[in-house]
Amino acid sequence: MEEGEVSNRSQTRRTSLVLAAYLVLFLAAFIGLAPLFQIVAPLHAAALDAGGKTEILSRAMVWGALTAAVANIAMGAISDRTRSRFGRRRPWIALGSVLTVLSYVGIWRSSTPGEFVWALVGFQLAFNVLMAPLSAVFADRVPILLRSTVSAMLGLSYPLAVALGSSLMALGPQYEPGRLALLASILLIAAAFFLIVFDEPSSERQPIAPSSQTGGSGSLLAPFRSRNFATVWTGRLLIATGYALVSIYLLYFVSDAVGWPGRTPERSHAVLTAVAFLSVVIIASLLAMFGTRISRRQPIALAGAVALCVATVALAIAPSWTVVVFAFAIYGLGQGAYGSVEMGLMADALPTQDNRGRDMGLNNLAVALPQAMAPIAALILERVGFDIRGLYVAAAACFAAAAAVMTLFRSART
């Protein structure tokens, strides 16, 4: 009995270490992504052609997002079928980390708009060699009772990466090679830590999952026959579209519609982002603390979508800066609530165990599609007159539709 207790404690400690390393790598991956897209790539595009920087960056983002959508699904399916003594996911996580670092070199060395577009496409391909199997690890290894807690922590990864990445770019090296080297070092250290502690069993003797080309349960569209999978995927697509409309045009909103009197649009943008981030941290931290007591994730996602809709409607009709700040506090609460259970819902809705990597990749397609369309909208906005408040009405409609779709999810108590 005592030996059994010691064994259980040892296993619990091992699981905790793996989950900690997983969270660290997830955060490091987003730190490698967010500053690149928000600071390094825009500055590089401006250096190539100050007058055409928006078009260059938009073209790179569109093709990169489309590449990410395809690569995530493909790499998820490939990792599902990988047979090696190192496991299914570990080899691709290692390769993806190295390729991502090498892609930074391509971005730095690009000297024409065409080279820059190809460099961003290469980054998205490499990054998703890493992220597709890493996302699948959540469904593979996170116990059901811990899914709400770990999902809430993962929900903090991107906003935290944005905040940390912005600080690193401001306080760290002020030249592109140094910035990219810093991001590469963070990613490689986190990846090495995870790969050392991640005790994935050998997959050499495991049966091969059905091919995604053979139809039946292995068909690429087969997961959508599941009501829960189709519901989560559609809801995620609508939420991501709303996010894109709000974030892409936020600077235009504070400069053209409602700004902070006497302050620059950039400062107004930073304040609103900080307010939303604080709300995300508050709600995500609470859900992480009480995650093991949460038996149903769908009501939390539904509440998050409703909060996002209410906040965006307030932004669309906001008469003053004070209302905008209050609306962004509510917006952050909605982001935090939905984001905290997003990964858990995705894992709950997977229809089979054999194609977890591919199906998590399909879920990520719901985020990649809006990312591809938003830059196109930015170009349209630049070339023709556009009512900025109308975009926020459209975002509110997306969040409302997501809330309606989320009611179709059939929750199962964990």
Sequence and secondary structure as in RCSB ss.txt:
>XXXX:A:sequence
MEEGEVSNRSQTRRTSLVLAAYLVLFLAAFIGLAPLFQIVAPLHAAALDAGGKTEILSRAMVWGALTAAVANIAM
GAISDRTRSRFGRRRPWIALGSVLTVLSYVGIWRSSTPGEFVWALVGFQLAFNVLMAPLSAVFADRVPILLRSTV
SAMLGLSYPLAVALGSSLMALGPQYEPGRLALLASILLIAAAFFLIVFDEPSSERQPIAPSSQTGGSGSLLAPFR
SRNFATVWTGRLLIATGYALVSIYLLYFVSDAVGWPGRTPERSHAVLTAVAFLSVVIIASLLAMFGTRISRRQPI
ALAGAVALCVATVALAIAPSWTVVVFAFAIYGLGQGAYGSVEMGLMADALPTQDNRGRDMGLNNLAVALPQAMAP
IAALILERVGFDIRGLYVAAAACFAAAAAVMTLFRSART
>XXXX:A:secstr
 HHHHHHHHHHHHHHHHHHHHHHHHHHHHHHHHHHIIIIIHHHHHHHH STTHHHHHHHHHHHHHHHHHHHHHHH
HHHHHT   TT SSHHHHHHHHHHHHHHHHHHHH  SHHHHHHHHHHHHHHHHHHHHHHHHHHHHHS GGGHHHH
HHHHHTHHHHHHHHHHHHHHHS SSHHHHHHHHHHHHHHHHHHHHHH      TTS     TTS GGGSTTGGGG
SHHHHHHHHHHHHHHHHHHHHHHTHHHHHHHT   TTS HHHHHHHHHHHHHHHHHHHHHHHHHTGGG   SHHH
HHHHHHHHHHHHHHHHH  SHHHHHHHHHHHHHHHHHHHHHHHHHHHHT S STTHHHHHHHHHHHHHHHHHHHH
HHHHHHHHS   HHHHHHHHHHHHHHHHHHHTT      
